[in-house]
């Protein structure tokens, strides 16, 4: 199995845009004491986060299987510093056609850059994916 396929399997269970509100609404703590809620909400409500409107439009586009449009909205929100958008757009670009079909072209350089931005804001998922890519020498 190729790395992109492994990541797709790993991420598909918890990263679809339609699941983000549910994830943000839960509080879970890892054995290491990391509060996973902070990874998704950053202490702000959905309406007050940077790029909230673009995130809403991205979710709607994703629910309608318009991944190209979802990615465009995610990029806008990511530029505004929205960690969810940085993480999600980064993963979409890493996985590209493997998970999203021809609507999303794989772009590893931009995907890693966005994940690094999210990791810089404390996103545990982005840190994990970047560590996995590094361990694989990619």
N, C-alpha and C positions, 0 to 999 in steps of 0.2 A: 504494500500500500504506500502510495506517495505521501510525502509530508503534507501537502495541501489537503489530501483526502483525510488524513489523520486529524488534522486541525478542524476540518469541516465536521467530522463526526463529533469531536470534542465540543465544539462551539455550538453546533446546531441545536443542542438540547437547551441552552440557556441564553442564546444571543438573539433570537428573532426579535425584530422590533416590536412585534405585537406582545411580547412577553415583558418588555421593559417596565411598563407600569406595575405589573404584578411583582416584579423583582424589587422595584423601588418601595413597594408597600410592605415588604417583609423585613424583619430584622433577624439577622442570623450572625452568630459569632463562631469563628473557627476555633479549633483547639489552641491556636497560637494567640487567641484573644483579639483577632482583627474583626472589627464590626463591618460586615459586608454591606450593610445599609449605606454606610458612608461612601462606599465605592460607587453607588448608583445615584445617591441624592446629594452628597456633598453638603448636607445641612441646610439645603434650600428646598423650597417647594418647587414643583415642576414649572409653575407659572413665573417664578422669579429667577430661574436659571438662565444664563446667557443662551440665546438661540432657542428659547422655548417654542416659539411659533414655528421655526424651521423643523424642530424635532417633531412637533405635532403633524406637520405636513409630511415628514418622512415616514412616520408611522402609518399614516393614511395611505400613502403610496405603496408601502410595503404590504399592507393588508390587501391591496388590490393587485399585488404581484407586479408592480411597476418599480422594479429595483433600480433602474436607471434614474428615475425621478427621485426615488428615495435617497440614492447616493448624492444627487445634486443638492438636495435639502440638507443632508448630513454634512456635506462639505461646508455649506454656509454656516451651520451651527458650530462646526468644528473651528472655523476661522474666528468665531466669537468666543472660543475657549470652552465650549461645552464638552465635558469629558466623556459623556455618553456618546456623543456624535463622533468624537475623535476615535474612541474605541471601536464603535460599530463600523464607521467608514473604513478604518484601518483593516478590520477583519474582512469586510466586504472586498476590499482591494487585494488583500492577500489571497483570498479564496477565488475571487473572480468567477470565471465560467464554471468552475467545479461545483459551486453551490447555487449560483445565481443565473446560470445560463448565459446566453450571448449578450444580455443587457449590461453586464458588468465585466469589463475587461480587467484581467489581472494586472496589477501594478505594484510590484513588491516594494519598490523604493518609496512611493507615496504611502503605501500601507504601513510600512515600518515607521516612517516619519510620524504618521498620525498616532500610532501606538506609543511611540516614544513621548509624544506630547501628553497623551493620557496618563502614561506611567509617571511622568513628571508631576502630574497633579494627584498622584497617589492611587491610581487605578490598579488594583491587584490583578485583575484579569489581564490587562495589558502587560504588566510586569511578568506574569506567568508565560504568556505567549512569546514575549521577547526572549525570555530565558530559554524557552524550548527551542526557538529558532537559533539562538546562540549555541546551545548544546549540540545542535545538529550541524553547526558550522555554516549557517546560512545568514 
